[in-house]
Amino acid sequence: MSRPDLDIVETLDALDLDALFGIWKKNYGSPPPLRSPTLFRLMLAWRIQASIQGGLGPLTRKELARAPAPKAEGLSLGIGTKLGRIWKGRMVEVEVTENGFSHDGEIYDSLSAAATAIAGTRWNGPRFFGLREPKV
C-alpha cells in the first residue's frame, strides 16, 4: 500500500467518483459502497489526512465508544407525532413510537426505512416527509 501525499486532498474536489475510487483502491484497498461523490470525497480526505498525520487518539476513541448510539432523525419530534404526505394520490402517515416509526402496522427503525417501504424505492425519510428543504 502506498502512502498518499497530503497535497492530494486539495485536488479531490475536481475528481469524479471513478477517480476517487481509484485513489482509495490504490491506497486502502476495496472502496466502501458509496455513490455520493461529496460524501466519498470527505471520507477519502479524512482517510488521507489520518494516514499521514494520525487518526483519532486513544482518548477520543474511548469517548466515542462510551457515547450512546445516535437516535434516528425524527424521534426527537416526540412519541405520538404523526407525519403525513400525499404519495401517488393517497395520504400516507407515519407515527413516531418508542421503538421507531409505525406505518401500516409495521415498525421501522428509521424514518428513511419507513419512507422507502412506502415509496418502494430508497428515500431520505426527513426529506420525504418534508422535514428538510429539497435540494435545489
Protein Blocks (a to p, Z undefined) as FASTA:
>chain_A
ZZddfklmmmmmmpcfklmmmmmmmmnopadddfbfklmmmmmmmmmmmmmnopadfklm
mmmmmpccdddehjlnoghiacdddeehiacdddddfklcaeehiacfbfklmmmmmnop
acdfklmnopaccdZZ
